[in-house]
Amino acid sequence: MISNKNYQKDILIPFTLNGSNIRGKIVRLGDTTTNILKKHKYPRIISLILSEIMANCCCLASTLKFNGKFTLQISAQGLIKTLMSDFSSNGKLRAYASFDAENLKLFKTKDFNNLKNIMNNGHIAFTTSLANSSQRYQGITTIEEGGLENSILNYFKNSEQIETGIRSFASFRKDYYQSGAIIIQKMPDSNLFQENFEEAKLFLQSLQTDEFFNEDNLQNILYKLFNKFSIRAHKNKIISDFCSCNLKKVQDTIKKINKKDLKNYILPNGNIEVICEFCKNKNIFNGNNLELLKQ
């Protein structure tokens, strides 16, 4: 675990490269990813992938100006069925994965470098849900060859028509999961700055995993990468793990199930157990009258 009090983690910093029409976000997670992943006790390789998903989710959510929740979800067949993370505009993050545990040992570490190897016939959904509203906005793209970055870039190129560069990282050290991401985007109608953007993308791709995690201050990373430009860092956002599940939502969901179908969920002891996929919190209800027995 990182013990240096000056080490920046669980923080997102928006920035602009002045004079270039380029905006960006940088995020690094540590305590948050570790807390979430320890609840799930996934195999390390699954945890590393999910931690990278979380970092990208934060970065992508922060490119939007909204009050609500952004969800990054990858769904497919194959070894991994689901990778999902959502990030609220108030800085709350959660995540979970679904996978074929029995066949996990059949795959080699290098197989995980290509999403298509472990997630067949899949897609990625980018969903924005507004607070206090039923409105949802969703974009979908296919899973591309290579890492997660390639699929995200494909989405912005074909669906949003926004030129984008992205770099993401994941690390496991001494029972501690870290992840991070940097995203840069060229503002629309800024063809005059195309050369600057191409340079910035090259600088971004030069960043190595050790450099990203060994530097205490995230702004120092930006200065080293983009020292050609004048960098302006904006107000940061603190990130923490928090699940939005609650007892009332669970009760309302169960009450909507008709009595015939409800029998399929009742255990031999007469109870219904509902476990949140995100936080693993268990609620136990009496299968006959739906009264809460234990939380």
C-alpha positions in Angstrom: 0.0 0.0 0.0 1.2 3.5 -0.8 2.1 5.2 2.5 3.5 8.5 1.3 1.0 11.1 2.4 1.9 13.2 -0.6 1.1 10.4 -3.1 -2.0 11.3 -5.0 -4.6 8.5 -5.4 -8.4 8.2 -5.7 -8.4 11.6 -7.5 -9.4 12.9 -10.9 -7.9 16.0 -12.4 -9.3 17.7 -15.5 -6.8 19.7 -17.5 -6.3 21.7 -20.7 -3.3 22.1 -22.9 -3.4 25.9 -23.5 -3.0 27.1 -27.0 -3.8 23.7 -28.5 -7.6 23.2 -28.1 -6.9 20.0 -26.3 -8.7 19.0 -23.0 -8.0 16.0 -20.9 -8.5 14.1 -17.7 -6.1 12.1 -15.5 -7.2 9.7 -12.8 -5.4 7.4 -10.4 -7.2 4.9 -8.1 -5.8 3.0 -5.1 -7.8 2.6 -1.9 -11.0 2.7 -3.9 -10.1 -0.1 -6.3 -8.6 -2.2 -3.5 -11.7 -1.8 -1.3 -14.0 -2.8 -4.1 -12.0 -5.8 -5.3 -11.4 -7.2 -1.8 -15.1 -7.5 -1.4 -15.4 -9.7 -4.5 -12.2 -11.8 -4.1 -11.8 -12.3 -7.8 -8.7 -14.0 -9.2 -5.9 -11.5 -9.7 -6.1 -11.3 -13.5 -9.9 -10.5 -13.4 -9.3 -7.9 -10.7 -6.6 -6.2 -12.8 -8.9 -6.0 -15.8 -11.8 -4.7 -13.7 -9.5 -2.1 -12.0 -8.6 -0.8 -15.4 -12.3 -0.6 -16.3 -12.9 1.5 -13.2 -10.2 4.0 -14.1 -11.5 4.3 -17.7 -15.1 4.7 -16.4 -14.0 7.7 -14.2 -12.2 9.3 -17.1 -15.0 8.8 -19.6 -17.7 10.0 -17.1 -15.7 13.2 -16.4 -15.9 14.2 -20.1 -19.6 14.7 -19.6 -21.3 17.6 -17.8 -24.2 16.0 -16.0 -25.7 15.3 -12.6 -26.2 11.5 -12.4 -24.4 8.3 -13.2 -22.2 7.0 -16.0 -21.9 3.3 -16.7 -19.3 1.5 -18.7 -20.4 -2.1 -19.4 -18.8 -4.8 -21.5 -21.0 -7.8 -22.2 -20.0 -10.8 -24.2 -19.8 -14.6 -24.5 -16.6 -16.5 -23.7 -14.5 -16.5 -20.6 -15.7 -13.2 -19.3 -19.4 -12.4 -19.5 -19.6 -9.0 -17.9 -17.3 -6.2 -16.9 -19.2 -3.3 -15.4 -18.4 -0.1 -13.5 -20.4 3.0 -12.8 -19.4 6.4 -11.6 -21.6 9.1 -10.1 -21.1 12.8 -10.6 -20.5 13.1 -6.9 -17.4 10.9 -7.2 -18.8 7.5 -6.1 -17.6 4.4 -7.9 -18.5 0.7 -7.9 -17.9 -2.3 -10.2 -18.3 -6.0 -10.7 -17.4 -8.8 -13.1 -19.0 -12.1 -14.2 -16.9 -14.8 -15.7 -16.5 -18.6 -16.2 -14.4 -19.5 -13.2 -14.0 -23.2 -14.2 -12.4 -22.4 -17.6 -10.2 -19.5 -16.3 -7.2 -21.8 -15.9 -7.3 -22.7 -19.6 -6.3 -19.2 -20.5 -2.8 -17.8 -20.5 -1.9 -14.3 -19.1 -1.1 -13.1 -22.6 -4.6 -13.9 -23.7 -5.9 -11.1 -21.6 -4.1 -8.5 -23.6 -6.7 -8.9 -26.3 -10.4 -8.4 -25.2 -11.6 -10.5 -28.1 -9.7 -13.5 -26.8 -11.7 -13.5 -23.6 -15.0 -11.8 -24.6 -16.4 -13.3 -27.8 -19.2 -11.6 -29.8 -19.4 -8.8 -27.3 -20.1 -5.1 -27.2 -19.4 -2.1 -25.0 -22.2 0.2 -23.7 -21.6 3.7 -22.6 -24.7 4.8 -20.6 -25.5 8.2 -19.0 -28.4 8.2 -16.5 -29.6 11.6 -15.3 -30.4 12.1 -11.6 -34.1 12.4 -10.6 -35.1 11.4 -14.1 -35.8 8.4 -16.2 -33.8 9.8 -19.1 -30.9 7.6 -20.3 -28.5 8.2 -23.1 -26.6 5.2 -24.5 -23.9 4.6 -27.1 -22.7 1.1 -28.1 -19.6 -0.1 -29.9 -18.2 -3.5 -30.7 -15.2 -5.0 -29.0 -12.1 -4.4 -31.1 -8.9 -6.3 -31.3 -6.4 -5.4 -28.6 -6.9 -3.8 -25.3 -9.8 -1.8 -23.9 -8.3 1.4 -25.2 -8.8 0.3 -28.8 -12.5 -0.2 -28.3 -13.0 3.1 -26.6 -11.1 4.9 -29.3 -13.3 3.2 -31.9 -16.4 4.5 -30.2 -15.3 8.1 -30.1 -14.1 7.9 -33.7 -17.3 6.4 -35.2 -20.0 7.5 -32.8 -18.9 10.8 -31.3 -16.6 12.0 -34.1 -14.2 13.3 -31.4 -10.5 12.8 -31.9 -9.3 11.0 -28.8 -6.1 9.6 -27.2 -6.2 7.4 -24.2 -3.8 5.4 -22.0 -4.7 3.2 -19.1 -2.8 1.2 -16.5 -3.4 -1.4 -13.8 -1.0 -2.7 -11.1 -1.0 -5.1 -8.2 1.6 -4.6 -5.5 1.6 -6.1 -1.9 -2.2 -6.9 -1.9 -2.9 -3.4 -3.2 -4.7 -2.7 -6.6 -4.0 0.5 -8.4 -5.2 1.7 -11.8 -5.2 4.8 -13.7 -6.0 6.5 -17.0 -5.4 9.6 -19.0 -7.6 10.8 -21.8 -7.1 13.7 -24.2 -9.5 15.0 -26.8 -9.3 17.6 -29.5 -12.1 20.1 -29.3 -14.3 20.2 -32.4 -13.6 22.7 -35.2 -10.0 23.0 -34.3 -8.3 21.7 -37.5 -5.6 24.3 -37.0 -4.4 22.4 -34.0 -4.2 18.9 -35.6 -0.4 18.8 -35.5 -0.5 19.7 -31.8 -2.9 16.9 -31.1 -0.9 14.3 -33.0 2.2 15.3 -31.0 0.2 15.1 -27.7 -1.0 11.6 -28.6 2.6 10.5 -29.2 3.7 12.0 -25.9 0.8 10.1 -24.1 1.7 6.8 -25.6 5.3 7.1 -24.4 4.1 6.9 -20.8 5.0 3.6 -19.1 3.3 1.9 -16.2 6.1 2.3 -13.7 6.3 6.0 -14.5 2.6 6.5 -13.9 2.5 4.7 -10.5 5.9 5.8 -9.2 5.3 9.6 -9.5 3.7 11.1 -6.4 2.0 14.0 -8.0 -0.2 13.5 -11.0 0.4 17.0 -12.3 4.1 16.2 -12.5 3.1 13.4 -14.9 1.3 15.9 -17.1 4.2 18.3 -17.0 6.6 15.6 -18.1 4.4 14.4 -20.9 3.2 17.7 -22.3 6.0 20.1 -21.3 5.7 21.6 -24.8 2.3 23.0 -23.9 1.2 25.3 -21.2 -0.8 23.0 -18.8 -3.7 24.3 -16.8 -5.1 21.9 -14.1 -8.7 22.4 -13.0 -10.6 21.6 -9.8 -10.0 17.9 -8.9 -12.6 15.4 -7.8 -12.0 12.9 -5.0 -13.2 9.3 -5.7 -14.5 6.8 -3.2 -16.2 3.4 -3.3 -19.9 3.5 -2.6 -22.8 1.3 -3.7 -26.2 2.9 -4.3 -28.2 -0.3 -3.6 -30.7 0.1 -0.7 -33.3 -1.9 1.1 -36.3 -0.1 -0.4 -35.2 -0.8 -4.0 -34.8 -4.5 -3.1 -38.2 -4.6 -1.4 -39.9 -2.8 -4.3 -38.3 -5.2 -6.8 -39.4 -8.3 -4.9 -43.0 -7.0 -4.5 -43.3 -6.6 -8.3 -42.7 -10.4 -8.8 -45.9 -12.3 -9.0 -46.5 -15.1 -6.5 -46.1 -17.9 -9.0 -42.6 -16.7 -10.1 -41.7 -15.8 -6.6 -41.7 -19.4 -5.6 -38.7 -20.0 -7.8 -36.6 -17.7 -5.6 -37.6 -19.1 -2.2 -34.9 -21.3 -0.6 -35.7 -24.5 1.3 -35.6 -22.6 4.6 -38.5 -20.4 3.3 -36.3 -17.3 2.8 -35.3 -15.2 -0.1 -31.7 -14.0 -0.2 -30.8 -11.0 -2.3 -27.0 -10.3 -2.7 -25.9 -7.1 -4.4 -23.6 -7.8 -7.3 -21.6 -4.7 -6.6 -21.0 -4.5 -2.8 -21.9 -8.1 -1.8 -24.4 -6.8 0.8 -26.9 -9.6 1.6 -30.6 -9.0 2.5 -32.7 -11.9 3.7 -36.5 -11.8 3.4 -39.2 -14.1 4.5 -40.5 -15.7 1.3 -44.1 -15.6 2.4 -44.6 -12.1 3.7 -41.4 -10.4 2.5 -40.6 -9.0 5.9 -37.0 -8.2 6.4 -35.3 -10.7 8.7 -31.7 -9.6 8.5 -29.7 -7.0 6.7 
